[in-house]
């Protein structure tokens, strides 16, 4: 997450970091909680908004959000409160 914040303008860093978050949160409840509490949801959404034309960022970010929210009510709430629904819809339309 620190690398994502430090390199917000790099689509490569954002896409790879979203991929790492996707992998870390896959079927791992503790990592989902840690990522959520560390601000992972708004950071992933910021990457999606900053790199709206990057298919790599959009795909990896959507996958990360899927894994973070699967069977995790707190992260589902975080996604909704951070404006995740319109951001994901915009990715789907792009």
N, C-alpha and C positions, 0 to 999 in steps of 0.2 A: 504493500500500500504506500509505503514511503517513496518507493521508486516511481509509482504512478503519479504521486503528487509532485515529485521533483521534475518529472519529465512529461508533464501534461500535454505538451505540443507534439510529442513523438507518437505517431500511430503505431509504430513497431513495438515500442515499450508498452503501450496501452494494450495492444492485442495480445502480446505474450503474457503480460501480467494477468489479464482476464482469463487466459487459458490456464495459468497456474492456479488462480483462485478457483476455477472450475474443477480442476483436478483435486485440489486440497479439500474442497467441500463435498466431493462425491462420496456419498454414504458415510459421512463422518460428522456426526452431530456436534462434537466438541469443536471441531474446526469451523463449522457453520456459525456457532455461537461466538467464537473468538473473532472471526472475520466481521460479523455483524456488529459486535461491540466496538471494534476498532475503526468503524466507519467505512467498511468495505462497500456497503450498498450505495451510498452517495458517491463514492469514488468511482465505482463501476458506471453509474449513471452519468457522471461528469464526463467520463471517457466516451460514452456513447454520444453525448451531445456535442463534444468537441470534435469528434471524428465521424460525423454522420454519413460521410460518403465512403468510409472504409469498411468494406465487407468483412474483413478480418476482425476488426474491432467489434463490429456489430454482432457477428456470429459468436465470437468468444464471450462477449459480454452477456448476450442472451443466455448462453449455456451456463455461465457463472450464476446469473440470477436464478435460473431454473434450479440449479443444484442448491444454492443458498436458501431457496424458499421451500424446497421439497421437505415436507414433514417438519417445518420449522415456523411456527406461528409468528414469532417475534420478527423474523426476517421478512415474512410476508407483509407485516405491518410496516416495517421500515421501508420496503419497496413502495408500498402505496403512499406513505407519507412523504417520500422523497420525489414523488412525481414519476414513478416508474412505469405506470400504465401508459401514459401518453408517449413516453420515451420509447418503450418497446413497440408501440403501435407505429411510431414514426419510422423505426427501423424496418418494420415489416412492409411499410409502404415504399421504402427507398429502393 
